[in-house]
Amino acid sequence: MLTVAAGLGARSAAAGDWAVYAGDALYTVLVGALVVLVAPRLRPVPAAGAALALSWAVELFQLTGVPAALAAHSALVPLVLGTTFNAPDLLWYAVGAAVVWAVYGAARRLARRQGATAGH
């Protein structure tokens, strides 16, 4: 929920390219959170890699024109799949994957430390 709120906040509070690219990075953070939710035992690097791969797949899917065609029939499709390919988005998805790796890695380390402390 925090990621969605941050993405919507970036779009409404900021303008221009920064808001768009912050939204792109946060899209991958959201995908990463969903990956971890589905596969909680996944380590940080594979989780971030899966989030990046899925984000890139969605962006490359836009090259087919299918998401744009589907968007004509659904208001949800553009939010999930986008409509037009934009090469710089690929870089910003990598930034989001780096955030997934860093935050999820830190959370796992903290959980291990707390678990070790609770065991003594």
N, CA, C and O atoms as CSV, one atom per row, in Angstrom:
chain,resi,resn,atom,element,x,y,z
A,1,MET,N,N,0.823,-1.193,0.000
A,1,MET,CA,C,0.000,0.000,0.000
A,1,MET,C,C,0.868,1.257,0.000
A,1,MET,O,O,0.543,2.255,-0.643
A,2,LEU,N,N,1.975,1.185,0.735
A,2,LEU,CA,C,2.882,2.327,0.799
A,2,LEU,C,C,3.475,2.631,-0.574
A,2,LEU,O,O,3.631,3.796,-0.943
A,3,THR,N,N,3.803,1.593,-1.324
A,3,THR,CA,C,4.371,1.784,-2.660
A,3,THR,C,C,3.355,2.428,-3.594
A,3,THR,O,O,3.694,3.340,-4.348
A,4,VAL,N,N,2.124,1.962,-3.548
A,4,VAL,CA,C,1.066,2.541,-4.389
A,4,VAL,C,C,0.853,4.003,-4.008
A,4,VAL,O,O,0.730,4.861,-4.882
A,5,ALA,N,N,0.808,4.286,-2.723
A,5,ALA,CA,C,0.633,5.669,-2.265
A,5,ALA,C,C,1.790,6.546,-2.711
A,5,ALA,O,O,1.581,7.685,-3.127
A,6,ALA,N,N,3.004,6.029,-2.629
A,6,ALA,CA,C,4.173,6.801,-3.071
A,6,ALA,C,C,4.113,7.062,-4.572
A,6,ALA,O,O,4.441,8.157,-5.027
A,7,GLY,N,N,3.700,6.070,-5.331
A,7,GLY,CA,C,3.581,6.248,-6.780
A,7,GLY,C,C,2.534,7.282,-7.146
A,7,GLY,O,O,2.768,8.146,-7.992
A,8,LEU,N,N,1.385,7.190,-6.508
A,8,LEU,CA,C,0.324,8.174,-6.770
A,8,LEU,C,C,0.745,9.562,-6.292
A,8,LEU,O,O,0.454,10.567,-6.939
A,9,GLY,N,N,1.433,9.604,-5.153
A,9,GLY,CA,C,1.915,10.886,-4.631
A,9,GLY,C,C,2.932,11.522,-5.559
A,9,GLY,O,O,2.907,12.733,-5.777
A,10,ALA,N,N,3.827,10.712,-6.106
A,10,ALA,CA,C,4.837,11.238,-7.027
A,10,ALA,C,C,4.174,11.823,-8.274
A,10,ALA,O,O,4.588,12.860,-8.792
A,11,ARG,N,N,3.149,11.140,-8.732
A,11,ARG,CA,C,2.451,11.626,-9.933
A,11,ARG,C,C,1.660,12.897,-9.669
A,11,ARG,O,O,1.558,13.758,-10.543
A,12,SER,N,N,1.097,13.025,-8.467
A,12,SER,CA,C,0.262,14.197,-8.195
A,12,SER,C,C,1.064,15.378,-7.638
A,12,SER,O,O,0.707,16.530,-7.883
A,13,ALA,N,N,2.134,15.108,-6.897
A,13,ALA,CA,C,2.894,16.190,-6.260
A,13,ALA,C,C,4.014,16.727,-7.140
A,13,ALA,O,O,4.409,17.886,-7.006
A,14,ALA,N,N,4.514,15.914,-8.014
A,14,ALA,CA,C,5.626,16.339,-8.873
A,14,ALA,C,C,5.151,16.401,-10.317
A,14,ALA,O,O,4.101,15.866,-10.675
A,15,ALA,N,N,5.939,17.054,-11.117
A,15,ALA,CA,C,5.594,17.185,-12.528
A,15,ALA,C,C,6.783,16.774,-13.381
A,15,ALA,O,O,7.917,16.699,-12.908
A,16,GLY,N,N,6.499,16.513,-14.636
A,16,GLY,CA,C,7.560,16.260,-15.585
A,16,GLY,C,C,8.130,14.859,-15.513
A,16,GLY,O,O,7.516,13.931,-14.987
A,17,ASP,N,N,9.340,14.741,-16.067
A,17,ASP,CA,C,9.981,13.435,-16.178
A,17,ASP,C,C,10.232,12.780,-14.830
A,17,ASP,O,O,10.109,11.562,-14.699
A,18,TRP,N,N,10.586,13.588,-13.813
A,18,TRP,CA,C,10.893,13.003,-12.512
A,18,TRP,C,C,9.716,12.193,-11.997
A,18,TRP,O,O,9.903,11.078,-11.509
A,19,ALA,N,N,8.525,12.724,-12.096
A,19,ALA,CA,C,7.333,12.026,-11.604
A,19,ALA,C,C,7.086,10.750,-12.390
A,19,ALA,O,O,6.731,9.723,-11.812
A,20,VAL,N,N,7.269,10.806,-13.694
A,20,VAL,CA,C,7.050,9.630,-14.537
A,20,VAL,C,C,8.052,8.544,-14.181
A,20,VAL,O,O,7.672,7.388,-13.994
A,21,TYR,N,N,9.321,8.899,-14.085
A,21,TYR,CA,C,10.348,7.897,-13.835
A,21,TYR,C,C,10.316,7.389,-12.396
A,21,TYR,O,O,10.648,6.230,-12.152
A,22,ALA,N,N,9.927,8.225,-11.443
A,22,ALA,CA,C,9.741,7.747,-10.078
A,22,ALA,C,C,8.616,6.711,-10.062
A,22,ALA,O,O,8.705,5.695,-9.373
A,23,GLY,N,N,7.579,6.973,-10.813
A,23,GLY,CA,C,6.481,6.008,-10.931
A,23,GLY,C,C,6.942,4.704,-11.549
A,23,GLY,O,O,6.502,3.632,-11.133
A,24,ASP,N,N,7.827,4.780,-12.541
A,24,ASP,CA,C,8.362,3.565,-13.158
A,24,ASP,C,C,9.147,2.739,-12.145
A,24,ASP,O,O,8.957,1.527,-12.044
A,25,ALA,N,N,10.025,3.395,-11.400
A,25,ALA,CA,C,10.817,2.685,-10.387
A,25,ALA,C,C,9.894,2.075,-9.331
A,25,ALA,O,O,10.098,0.936,-8.910
A,26,LEU,N,N,8.888,2.826,-8.909
A,26,LEU,CA,C,7.958,2.324,-7.893
A,26,LEU,C,C,7.097,1.182,-8.428
A,26,LEU,O,O,6.670,0.319,-7.661
A,27,TYR,N,N,6.841,1.171,-9.725
A,27,TYR,CA,C,6.123,0.053,-10.349
A,27,TYR,C,C,6.902,-1.235,-10.097
A,27,TYR,O,O,6.322,-2.254,-9.722
A,28,THR,N,N,8.216,-1.186,-10.306
A,28,THR,CA,C,9.044,-2.369,-10.086
A,28,THR,C,C,9.122,-2.711,-8.602
A,28,THR,O,O,9.176,-3.889,-8.247
A,29,VAL,N,N,9.130,-1.713,-7.736
A,29,VAL,CA,C,9.100,-1.981,-6.297
A,29,VAL,C,C,7.809,-2.728,-5.945
A,29,VAL,O,O,7.837,-3.681,-5.166
A,30,LEU,N,N,6.697,-2.305,-6.507
A,30,LEU,CA,C,5.428,-2.990,-6.255
A,30,LEU,C,C,5.475,-4.423,-6.778
A,30,LEU,O,O,5.038,-5.351,-6.097
A,31,VAL,N,N,6.000,-4.601,-7.975
A,31,VAL,CA,C,6.129,-5.952,-8.530
A,31,VAL,C,C,7.021,-6.792,-7.612
A,31,VAL,O,O,6.730,-7.961,-7.363
A,32,GLY,N,N,8.103,-6.197,-7.113
A,32,GLY,CA,C,8.989,-6.910,-6.196
A,32,GLY,C,C,8.272,-7.320,-4.924
A,32,GLY,O,O,8.472,-8.429,-4.429
A,33,ALA,N,N,7.445,-6.443,-4.392
A,33,ALA,CA,C,6.679,-6.783,-3.191
A,33,ALA,C,C,5.736,-7.951,-3.469
A,33,ALA,O,O,5.567,-8.828,-2.623
A,34,LEU,N,N,5.130,-7.963,-4.640
A,34,LEU,CA,C,4.240,-9.070,-5.005
A,34,LEU,C,C,5.021,-10.366,-5.184
A,34,LEU,O,O,4.540,-11.434,-4.804
A,35,VAL,N,N,6.226,-10.284,-5.761
A,35,VAL,CA,C,7.082,-11.458,-5.913
A,35,VAL,C,C,7.404,-12.042,-4.545
A,35,VAL,O,O,7.304,-13.252,-4.342
A,36,VAL,N,N,7.787,-11.188,-3.614
A,36,VAL,CA,C,8.128,-11.647,-2.260
A,36,VAL,C,C,6.892,-12.199,-1.545
A,36,VAL,O,O,6.994,-13.157,-0.779
A,37,LEU,N,N,5.744,-11.605,-1.790
A,37,LEU,CA,C,4.507,-12.096,-1.196
A,37,LEU,C,C,4.201,-13.515,-1.685
A,37,LEU,O,O,3.782,-14.370,-0.904
A,38,VAL,N,N,4.412,-13.756,-2.969
A,38,VAL,CA,C,4.137,-15.067,-3.560
A,38,VAL,C,C,5.226,-16.079,-3.197
A,38,VAL,O,O,4.933,-17.256,-2.985
A,39,ALA,N,N,6.481,-15.626,-3.126
A,39,ALA,CA,C,7.616,-16.523,-2.849
A,39,ALA,C,C,8.469,-15.933,-1.722
A,39,ALA,O,O,9.560,-15.424,-1.977
A,40,PRO,N,N,7.980,-15.996,-0.477
A,40,PRO,CA,C,8.669,-15.320,0.627
A,40,PRO,C,C,10.058,-15.877,0.956
A,40,PRO,O,O,10.845,-15.192,1.610
A,41,ARG,N,N,10.373,-17.075,0.531
A,41,ARG,CA,C,11.691,-17.645,0.809
A,41,ARG,C,C,12.738,-17.231,-0.223
A,41,ARG,O,O,13.922,-17.532,-0.071
A,42,LEU,N,N,12.301,-16.550,-1.256
A,42,LEU,CA,C,13.224,-16.096,-2.295
A,42,LEU,C,C,14.213,-15.105,-1.699
A,42,LEU,O,O,13.830,-14.219,-0.935
A,43,ARG,N,N,15.473,-15.253,-2.046
A,43,ARG,CA,C,16.505,-14.352,-1.540
A,43,ARG,C,C,16.404,-13.011,-2.271
A,43,ARG,O,O,15.759,-12.929,-3.317
A,44,PRO,N,N,17.027,-11.966,-1.740
A,44,PRO,CA,C,16.870,-10.623,-2.315
A,44,PRO,C,C,17.282,-10.478,-3.783
A,44,PRO,O,O,16.565,-9.840,-4.554
A,45,VAL,N,N,18.410,-11.050,-4.182
A,45,VAL,CA,C,18.838,-10.877,-5.579
A,45,VAL,C,C,17.862,-11.540,-6.554
A,45,VAL,O,O,17.460,-10.897,-7.523
A,46,PRO,N,N,17.465,-12.799,-6.338
A,46,PRO,CA,C,16.465,-13.382,-7.246
A,46,PRO,C,C,15.115,-12.659,-7.213
A,46,PRO,O,O,14.442,-12.555,-8.238
A,47,ALA,N,N,14.723,-12.165,-6.048
A,47,ALA,CA,C,13.454,-11.426,-5.957
A,47,ALA,C,C,13.529,-10.148,-6.789
A,47,ALA,O,O,12.609,-9.835,-7.545
A,48,ALA,N,N,14.628,-9.415,-6.642
A,48,ALA,CA,C,14.804,-8.188,-7.423
A,48,ALA,C,C,14.918,-8.508,-8.912
A,48,ALA,O,O,14.384,-7.784,-9.752
A,49,GLY,N,N,15.614,-9.592,-9.229
A,49,GLY,CA,C,15.743,-9.998,-10.636
A,49,GLY,C,C,14.414,-10.371,-11.251
A,49,GLY,O,O,14.140,-10.031,-12.402
A,50,ALA,N,N,13.580,-11.072,-10.486
A,50,ALA,CA,C,12.254,-11.436,-10.988
A,50,ALA,C,C,11.399,-10.193,-11.205
A,50,ALA,O,O,10.687,-10.094,-12.204
A,51,ALA,N,N,11.467,-9.244,-10.270
A,51,ALA,CA,C,10.711,-7.996,-10.423
A,51,ALA,C,C,11.173,-7.235,-11.654
A,51,ALA,O,O,10.355,-6.693,-12.398
A,52,LEU,N,N,12.474,-7.195,-11.870
A,52,LEU,CA,C,13.015,-6.509,-13.050
A,52,LEU,C,C,12.588,-7.216,-14.327
A,52,LEU,O,O,12.164,-6.569,-15.285
A,53,ALA,N,N,12.696,-8.536,-14.349
A,53,ALA,CA,C,12.316,-9.286,-15.545
A,53,ALA,C,C,10.834,-9.091,-15.878
A,53,ALA,O,O,10.475,-8.903,-17.040
A,54,LEU,N,N,9.989,-9.137,-14.866
A,54,LEU,CA,C,8.555,-8.925,-15.114
A,54,LEU,C,C,8.272,-7.506,-15.607
A,54,LEU,O,O,7.455,-7.311,-16.507
A,55,SER,N,N,8.940,-6.525,-15.021
A,55,SER,CA,C,8.742,-5.133,-15.448
A,55,SER,C,C,9.203,-4.941,-16.882
A,55,SER,O,O,8.519,-4.304,-17.683
A,56,TRP,N,N,10.362,-5.491,-17.200
A,56,TRP,CA,C,10.858,-5.394,-18.585
A,56,TRP,C,C,9.921,-6.114,-19.554
A,56,TRP,O,O,9.674,-5.631,-20.659
A,57,ALA,N,N,9.402,-7.270,-19.138
A,57,ALA,CA,C,8.488,-8.017,-20.006
A,57,ALA,C,C,7.235,-7.192,-20.314
A,57,ALA,O,O,6.766,-7.166,-21.452
A,58,VAL,N,N,6.702,-6.525,-19.302
A,58,VAL,CA,C,5.525,-5.686,-19.516
A,58,VAL,C,C,5.859,-4.542,-20.473
A,58,VAL,O,O,5.086,-4.243,-21.383
A,59,GLU,N,N,7.013,-3.904,-20.264
A,59,GLU,CA,C,7.412,-2.788,-21.146
A,59,GLU,C,C,7.605,-3.272,-22.580
A,59,GLU,O,O,7.154,-2.617,-23.520
A,60,LEU,N,N,8.265,-4.400,-22.754
A,60,LEU,CA,C,8.488,-4.928,-24.105
A,60,LEU,C,C,7.186,-5.400,-24.746
A,60,LEU,O,O,7.043,-5.337,-25.967
A,61,PHE,N,N,6.246,-5.867,-23.947
A,61,PHE,CA,C,4.930,-6.272,-24.444
A,61,PHE,C,C,4.221,-5.091,-25.098
A,61,PHE,O,O,3.413,-5.275,-26.009
A,62,GLN,N,N,4.521,-3.884,-24.637
A,62,GLN,CA,C,3.911,-2.689,-25.218
A,62,GLN,C,C,4.282,-2.518,-26.685
A,62,GLN,O,O,3.546,-1.883,-27.441
A,63,LEU,N,N,5.414,-3.077,-27.092
A,63,LEU,CA,C,5.835,-3.000,-28.500
A,63,LEU,C,C,4.872,-3.739,-29.428
A,63,LEU,O,O,4.822,-3.454,-30.624
A,64,THR,N,N,4.113,-4.680,-28.884
A,64,THR,CA,C,3.186,-5.451,-29.716
A,64,THR,C,C,1.929,-4.672,-30.068
A,64,THR,O,O,1.247,-5.010,-31.035
A,65,GLY,N,N,1.611,-3.640,-29.304
A,65,GLY,CA,C,0.378,-2.893,-29.523
A,65,GLY,C,C,-0.825,-3.489,-28.815
A,65,GLY,O,O,-1.886,-2.866,-28.770
A,66,VAL,N,N,-0.679,-4.682,-28.263
A,66,VAL,CA,C,-1.798,-5.339,-27.580
A,66,VAL,C,C,-2.255,-4.535,-26.361
A,66,VAL,O,O,-3.458,-4.320,-26.208
A,67,PRO,N,N,-1.346,-4.080,-25.484
A,67,PRO,CA,C,-1.829,-3.299,-24.337
A,67,PRO,C,C,-2.595,-2.035,-24.757
A,67,PRO,O,O,-3.591,-1.680,-24.128
A,68,ALA,N,N,-2.143,-1.370,-25.795
A,68,ALA,CA,C,-2.848,-0.172,-26.269
A,68,ALA,C,C,-4.241,-0.530,-26.769
A,68,ALA,O,O,-5.197,0.208,-26.531
A,69,ALA,N,N,-4.356,-1.645,-27.453
A,69,ALA,CA,C,-5.668,-2.072,-27.951
A,69,ALA,C,C,-6.584,-2.457,-26.787
A,69,ALA,O,O,-7.771,-2.133,-26.797
A,70,LEU,N,N,-6.037,-3.140,-25.797
A,70,LEU,CA,C,-6.839,-3.525,-24.637
A,70,LEU,C,C,-7.262,-2.313,-23.812
A,70,LEU,O,O,-8.328,-2.314,-23.197
A,71,ALA,N,N,-6.426,-1.286,-23.802
A,71,ALA,CA,C,-6.723,-0.075,-23.033
A,71,ALA,C,C,-7.984,0.623,-23.533
A,71,ALA,O,O,-8.636,1.344,-22.779
A,72,ALA,N,N,-8.324,0.413,-24.787
A,72,ALA,CA,C,-9.538,1.005,-25.328
A,72,ALA,C,C,-10.796,0.413,-24.687
A,72,ALA,O,O,-11.880,0.989,-24.773
A,73,HIS,N,N,-10.631,-0.755,-24.041
A,73,HIS,CA,C,-11.782,-1.448,-23.455
A,73,HIS,C,C,-11.747,-1.504,-21.931
A,73,HIS,O,O,-12.692,-1.984,-21.305
A,74,SER,N,N,-10.666,-1.016,-21.333
A,74,SER,CA,C,-10.547,-1.130,-19.880
A,74,SER,C,C,-9.699,0.011,-19.330
A,74,SER,O,O,-8.637,0.321,-19.869
A,75,ALA,N,N,-10.173,0.628,-18.260
A,75,ALA,CA,C,-9.401,1.692,-17.610
A,75,ALA,C,C,-8.272,1.119,-16.760
A,75,ALA,O,O,-7.331,1.840,-16.426
A,76,LEU,N,N,-8.346,-0.161,-16.403
A,76,LEU,CA,C,-7.334,-0.798,-15.575
A,76,LEU,C,C,-6.082,-1.189,-16.368
A,76,LEU,O,O,-4.973,-1.160,-15.835
A,77,VAL,N,N,-6.262,-1.550,-17.627
A,77,VAL,CA,C,-5.138,-2.020,-18.447
A,77,VAL,C,C,-3.998,-1.012,-18.525
A,77,VAL,O,O,-2.847,-1.413,-18.350
A,78,PRO,N,N,-4.246,0.265,-18.776
A,78,PRO,CA,C,-3.122,1.198,-18.842
A,78,PRO,C,C,-2.353,1.307,-17.523
A,78,PRO,O,O,-1.146,1.551,-17.526
A,79,LEU,N,N,-3.048,1.128,-16.399
A,79,LEU,CA,C,-2.383,1.196,-15.095
A,79,LEU,C,C,-1.468,0.001,-14.877
A,79,LEU,O,O,-0.406,0.140,-14.269
A,80,VAL,N,N,-1.857,-1.150,-15.357
A,80,VAL,CA,C,-1.090,-2.373,-15.133
A,80,VAL,C,C,-0.078,-2.616,-16.240
A,80,VAL,O,O,1.072,-2.956,-15.959
A,81,LEU,N,N,-0.484,-2.449,-17.493
A,81,LEU,CA,C,0.374,-2.789,-18.628
A,81,LEU,C,C,0.949,-1.590,-19.368
A,81,LEU,O,O,1.834,-1.754,-20.208
A,82,GLY,N,N,0.465,-0.394,-19.072
A,82,GLY,CA,C,0.899,0.750,-19.868
A,82,GLY,C,C,0.322,0.645,-21.268
A,82,GLY,O,O,-0.473,-0.251,-21.555
A,83,THR,N,N,0.724,1.566,-22.143
A,83,THR,CA,C,0.213,1.515,-23.515
A,83,THR,C,C,1.291,1.705,-24.565
A,83,THR,O,O,1.184,1.157,-25.663
A,84,THR,N,N,2.330,2.473,-24.248
A,84,THR,CA,C,3.359,2.742,-25.256
A,84,THR,C,C,4.747,2.465,-24.690
A,84,THR,O,O,5.041,2.762,-23.532
A,85,PHE,N,N,5.581,1.894,-25.532
A,85,PHE,CA,C,6.960,1.572,-25.145
A,85,PHE,C,C,7.765,2.860,-24.992
A,85,PHE,O,O,7.646,3.783,-25.798
A,86,ASN,N,N,8.595,2.903,-23.932
A,86,ASN,CA,C,9.491,4.029,-23.706
A,86,ASN,C,C,10.804,3.460,-23.179
A,86,ASN,O,O,10.867,3.013,-22.034
A,87,ALA,N,N,11.839,3.472,-23.990
A,87,ALA,CA,C,13.116,2.833,-23.648
A,87,ALA,C,C,13.688,3.290,-22.301
A,87,ALA,O,O,14.180,2.441,-21.558
A,88,PRO,N,N,13.651,4.574,-21.944
A,88,PRO,CA,C,14.200,4.962,-20.629
A,88,PRO,C,C,13.515,4.278,-19.455
A,88,PRO,O,O,14.110,4.162,-18.383
A,89,ASP,N,N,12.289,3.824,-19.629
A,89,ASP,CA,C,11.606,3.109,-18.552
A,89,ASP,C,C,12.411,1.887,-18.115
A,89,ASP,O,O,12.411,1.535,-16.936
A,90,LEU,N,N,13.092,1.241,-19.054
A,90,LEU,CA,C,13.862,0.044,-18.731
A,90,LEU,C,C,14.927,0.351,-17.679
A,90,LEU,O,O,15.157,-0.451,-16.773
A,91,LEU,N,N,15.571,1.499,-17.796
A,91,LEU,CA,C,16.572,1.911,-16.807
A,91,LEU,C,C,15.921,2.152,-15.455
A,91,LEU,O,O,16.446,1.723,-14.428
A,92,TRP,N,N,14.789,2.829,-15.446
A,92,TRP,CA,C,14.133,3.158,-14.184
A,92,TRP,C,C,13.566,1.925,-13.499
A,92,TRP,O,O,13.456,1.891,-12.273
A,93,TYR,N,N,13.205,0.912,-14.278
A,93,TYR,CA,C,12.800,-0.355,-13.671
A,93,TYR,C,C,13.998,-0.985,-12.954
A,93,TYR,O,O,13.841,-1.600,-11.900
A,94,ALA,N,N,15.187,-0.829,-13.528
A,94,ALA,CA,C,16.396,-1.344,-12.866
A,94,ALA,C,C,16.646,-0.604,-11.547
A,94,ALA,O,O,17.079,-1.207,-10.565
A,95,VAL,N,N,16.374,0.689,-11.532
A,95,VAL,CA,C,16.494,1.456,-10.277
A,95,VAL,C,C,15.521,0.894,-9.241
A,95,VAL,O,O,15.885,0.713,-8.079
A,96,GLY,N,N,14.308,0.622,-9.652
A,96,GLY,CA,C,13.327,0.032,-8.747
A,96,GLY,C,C,13.763,-1.335,-8.252
A,96,GLY,O,O,13.564,-1.659,-7.081
A,97,ALA,N,N,14.357,-2.144,-9.125
A,97,ALA,CA,C,14.855,-3.463,-8.719
A,97,ALA,C,C,15.979,-3.325,-7.702
A,97,ALA,O,O,16.085,-4.140,-6.785
A,98,ALA,N,N,16.815,-2.309,-7.851
A,98,ALA,CA,C,17.882,-2.063,-6.871
A,98,ALA,C,C,17.280,-1.716,-5.513
A,98,ALA,O,O,17.808,-2.120,-4.478
A,99,VAL,N,N,16.188,-0.976,-5.513
A,99,VAL,CA,C,15.501,-0.644,-4.265
A,99,VAL,C,C,14.929,-1.924,-3.634
A,99,VAL,O,O,15.026,-2.120,-2.423
A,100,VAL,N,N,14.337,-2.782,-4.458
A,100,VAL,CA,C,13.812,-4.060,-3.954
A,100,VAL,C,C,14.937,-4.845,-3.292
A,100,VAL,O,O,14.782,-5.337,-2.174
A,101,TRP,N,N,16.052,-4.960,-3.974
A,101,TRP,CA,C,17.197,-5.710,-3.441
A,101,TRP,C,C,17.658,-5.122,-2.107
A,101,TRP,O,O,17.867,-5.859,-1.142
A,102,ALA,N,N,17.814,-3.809,-2.051
A,102,ALA,CA,C,18.327,-3.163,-0.844
A,102,ALA,C,C,17.347,-3.277,0.331
A,102,ALA,O,O,17.742,-3.641,1.438
A,103,VAL,N,N,16.098,-2.972,0.091
A,103,VAL,CA,C,15.111,-2.972,1.180
A,103,VAL,C,C,14.802,-4.389,1.636
A,103,VAL,O,O,14.754,-4.656,2.837
A,104,TYR,N,N,14.595,-5.290,0.703
A,104,TYR,CA,C,14.286,-6.671,1.074
A,104,TYR,C,C,15.494,-7.326,1.754
A,104,TYR,O,O,15.335,-8.085,2.710
A,105,GLY,N,N,16.685,-7.035,1.264
A,105,GLY,CA,C,17.890,-7.564,1.902
A,105,GLY,C,C,18.038,-7.059,3.322
A,105,GLY,O,O,18.364,-7.829,4.226
A,106,ALA,N,N,17.803,-5.777,3.527
A,106,ALA,CA,C,17.886,-5.200,4.871
A,106,ALA,C,C,16.822,-5.795,5.788
A,106,ALA,O,O,17.092,-6.073,6.956
A,107,ALA,N,N,15.631,-5.987,5.269
A,107,ALA,CA,C,14.550,-6.563,6.074
A,107,ALA,C,C,14.873,-8.001,6.478
A,107,ALA,O,O,14.591,-8.405,7.607
A,108,ARG,N,N,15.453,-8.764,5.577
A,108,ARG,CA,C,15.827,-10.150,5.906
A,108,ARG,C,C,16.932,-10.187,6.959
A,108,ARG,O,O,16.890,-10.999,7.883
A,109,ARG,N,N,17.929,-9.296,6.815
A,109,ARG,CA,C,19.009,-9.248,7.809
A,109,ARG,C,C,18.462,-8.868,9.182
A,109,ARG,O,O,18.841,-9.458,10.194
A,110,LEU,N,N,17.584,-7.899,9.210
A,110,LEU,CA,C,16.980,-7.472,10.471
A,110,LEU,C,C,16.172,-8.609,11.099
A,110,LEU,O,O,16.244,-8.829,12.308
A,111,ALA,N,N,15.416,-9.319,10.290
A,111,ALA,CA,C,14.611,-10.433,10.797
A,111,ALA,C,C,15.507,-11.535,11.349
A,111,ALA,O,O,15.194,-12.132,12.379
A,112,ARG,N,N,16.623,-11.808,10.669
A,112,ARG,CA,C,17.557,-12.828,11.172
A,112,ARG,C,C,18.157,-12.405,12.505
A,112,ARG,O,O,18.274,-13.217,13.424
A,113,ARG,N,N,18.538,-11.131,12.612
A,113,ARG,CA,C,19.121,-10.623,13.863
A,113,ARG,C,C,18.108,-10.705,14.999
A,113,ARG,O,O,18.440,-11.129,16.106
A,114,GLN,N,N,16.884,-10.302,14.723
A,114,GLN,CA,C,15.857,-10.352,15.758
A,114,GLN,C,C,15.543,-11.787,16.152
A,114,GLN,O,O,15.265,-12.066,17.318
A,115,GLY,N,N,15.586,-12.688,15.194
A,115,GLY,CA,C,15.355,-14.100,15.478
A,115,GLY,C,C,16.475,-14.674,16.324
A,115,GLY,O,O,16.228,-15.475,17.225
A,116,ALA,N,N,17.703,-14.270,16.041
A,116,ALA,CA,C,18.849,-14.756,16.824
A,116,ALA,C,C,18.796,-14.200,18.243
A,116,ALA,O,O,19.128,-14.899,19.200
A,117,THR,N,N,18.381,-12.950,18.377
A,117,THR,CA,C,18.276,-12.321,19.695
A,117,THR,C,C,17.158,-12.966,20.510
A,117,THR,O,O,17.307,-13.171,21.714
A,118,ALA,N,N,16.059,-13.279,19.870
A,118,ALA,CA,C,14.917,-13.878,20.570
A,118,ALA,C,C,15.226,-15.299,21.038
A,118,ALA,O,O,14.627,-15.791,21.995
A,119,GLY,N,N,16.163,-15.950,20.358
A,119,GLY,CA,C,16.511,-17.317,20.713
A,119,GLY,C,C,17.424,-17.415,21.923
A,119,GLY,O,O,17.628,-18.514,22.438
A,120,HIS,N,N,17.980,-16.304,22.395
A,120,HIS,CA,C,18.916,-16.344,23.535
A,120,HIS,C,C,18.246,-16.020,24.817
A,120,HIS,O,O,18.891,-16.011,25.865
